[in-house]
Amino acid sequence: RAVAHGQETHFHAHLAALARHLDLCDRLVERGEEVDQEITRMMEEWKRVEDGGESMKEECERLLEERFSLLDALLELQDALGARLDYFAELEHTPRMLNHPGEALVLQTDFLYMVERVDVCIEFLKGHRHYKEADIYLLRFEQCMTRAMTLVKMYAVGSLRALAQDVARRLSENDVSPTVQSHLLYTRFATVAATLSPLLSELERHAAAHPASLSSLLDECHAAYFSTRRSLLVAKIAEEVKGLEPGRAEVVELTRAGCSYLKQLCTDEFELHRSFGRGPSLDSAYLETLCDYLYDDLRPRILHEQRISALCDVCTVLQALMVLDAPAPEMSTGVDSDEEDVFSTNAGVSRGNAGTLHISRLLQMVLQNAQTRLFFKAQAVIQSEIRYYVPKTEDLAYPDKIVAARTPMTGLREKERESNQTSLASLERRDTWFLTLDTTARVLAQLHDFVQPAIFDDLAQEAITLCRHSLCAAAEMIEARATGAALDAHLLTLKLDA
């Protein structure tokens, strides 16, 4: 019983221990569930914190982007305002530069850049007149531009006049060789042109854009240039023209030499003028003034020339020079033909490449004088040597003149006649023609190439009509001269009737 009691006690103690363990396990389970719940709650809290942090991060990034965008916009606005204010701020620097003393200001490297900036400012303000005080600033910038272009004009005119005075002084010295003259008149000016060309180009460009305010300045530069060149060349041209006379008494030789010199002079002047800028073509009035010295000497010689052949040779020389100078369609040989342009610009030629010199108009003036004189001289010959011609006895010696011309020839003369038969088989010898017929053919042949077709037709009709009357009158005189001469008179007029 004691053993059983001891064993029972042992079992009860063991059971109590198990109960405690079970109670502990229950508490552990409960604690684990609490921990699990806590962990779950913590996970949910962490998730909420994580989501909130992500949202905060995104919001911060958005705010940063907005800040940077706003900053960029502010910087762009600052740059835009600064760029626009630069146009207005330019007015602070430009007047100070223009007020620097001395005309050599235009040679400074910053001068043309300043002109370009003022030009840009003017264009900007014209396009933004709604800006406050834009019209006031525009007016002041235009005044600055006028001031700058005035400085260019003053420097250009002053340089040309100073150079002209120096060249004139050198040319007035004794024993100045032609080489030195050429150097003074062209090389020296070409050197100055290298300096003035960019300045005058700017003046020309702005004068084209603002003719009301700046064209007068450009005109003053052109007037100064032409007056300078004219004053230096007048004496030289007069001397050259005077030197042509002693050795060239013939009007043809004088025309050839004088017009060749004239053409070379105009070519040199054209090349020099082109080196000064890209402005308008060389003034034809200026070249005509230079050429007047030759014309004044040549015109009376042409108008008093009595030989039709010499006048024809003069026209031939002038036409040859004009053919070399201008395209054939632009030429005209009529007395009343329209004058051509002295200078023309080829289609497609850029502005930097100036036009081509055409001197045809200048030569046309001399040609028209020669053609006019040729026309009136031909009329005079037709009247005096055809209409009012009184035949001499030997002129009416038909058929004796024809028979004498056809007398058999021997030796060398016979061989020469036979060799010419192929080309002259159908033609009589001109020395057998009645004199008025020969005169008519000769005058019309000479006149044909130098007057307009309509004028030639009228003159030819008049000459042929008068020639027919002359031949008919001669035939009547031959018929009345002797008995049985009616056939000779009829044969004289037969060729003309045919």
C-alpha positions, 0 to 999 in steps of 0.5 A: 500500500505504501508502494502503491501510494508512492507510485500514485504520488509519483503519478500525481506529481507527473500529472501535475507536471504535465498540467503545468507543461500544458499550461505553459504550452498554452501560454506559449501558443497564446504568446505566439499568436500575440506575437504573430498578430503583433508582427502582422500589425507591424507589417501592416504599419510598415506597409503603410509607412512604405507606401507613404514614403513612396508617395512622399518620394514621388511628391518630392521628385515632382516638387523638384521637377517643378522647381527645376522647370520653374528655374529653367523658365526663369532662366529662359525668361532672364535670357529672353529679357537680357537678349531684348534689353541688349538691343536697347543697351546698344544705344549706350555704346553706339553714340560713344563710339560715333563721338570719337574724334577724327574721320579715321574712326571708320577704319577701326575694326569695330566700326563695321561691326557697330554698324551691323549691330545698329542695323540689327537693332533697327530691324528688331525695333521695327518688328516690335513697335509695341514695346514701351518707348520702341519708337523713341529708340528706333528714331535714335538708332536711325540717327546713329545709322545716319551719323555712321554713314555720314562719317563714311561719306566724309572719309570717302570724299576726303580721301578721294580729294586728298588723293586727287590733289596729290596725284595732280601735283605729281602730274604737274611735274615735268617729264612724267613718263606714261608708266608713272602716269598710269601708276598715279591715275590707276594704281594709286586709286586702286590702293585707296579702293581696297580701303574704301570698298567695304565702307562704300558697300555698306553705304550702298546697301543702306542707301538702297534700304533707306533711300530717303535719308541715305541716298544723298550721301551715296550721291555725294560720294559718286559725285566726288569720285566722278569729279575727281576722275574727270579733273585728273583725266581731262588734261591727259585726254586732251593731250592724247587727242591732240597727239593723234592729229599730226600723223593721222590726217586721214579721218579713217586712221583718226577714227580707228586710233581715237576710238581704240584709245577711247575704248581702252580708257573706258575699260580702265575706268570701268575696272577702277570704278568696279574696284570701289564697290558693288554700286550701280553701273558706271555713269554713262554721262561721265564717260560721255564727258571724257569722250567729248574731247575726241568727239569734238575733234572727230565730228567736224572731220566726219561732217566735212568728209566729201568721200563716200568711201572714207565715210564707209571705212569709218563706219566699218571701223566703228562697227568692227569695234562694236561687234567685238564689244557687244552681242550681235542682236544688241547692235544696230547700224541704222541712222535712227537706231535706238541707243544701247545701254553703256553697261549691262549685267548678264543674267544670273550674275551675282551682285559681287560680280559687277556687270560687263562693260559695253561701250557700244552706246559711246561708239554709236554716237560717232557711228550715227554722225558718220551714217548721217553724213554718208546718207546726205553725201549719197543724196548729194552724189545722186543729185549731182552725178546722176540727176543733174549729170550732163554727159560728155561727147565721149560718154555717148560714144556707143557702141564704139566703147563696147567694141573697143573693150571687146577688141581681140587681145593677144599674149598675157592680156588674152590669158588674163581675160580667159582666166576671168571668163568663168566669173565674168562671163555674164557681165560687161566690163564696168568701164563700158557702163554709162557713167550714171549707171556705174555711179548708181551701182557704186553708191548703192553698193557702198551704202547698203551695209551702213543704213537701215533697210527701209532708208536704203530702199527709199534711196535706192528707189530714188537713185534707180529712177533717176538713173533710168531717166539719165539713161533714157535721156542719153539714149535720146541724145545718141539717137539724135546724134546720127542717122541710124543710131536708134538701135544703139540707143535702144541697146543702151537701155536694154540692160536696164529694162531687163 
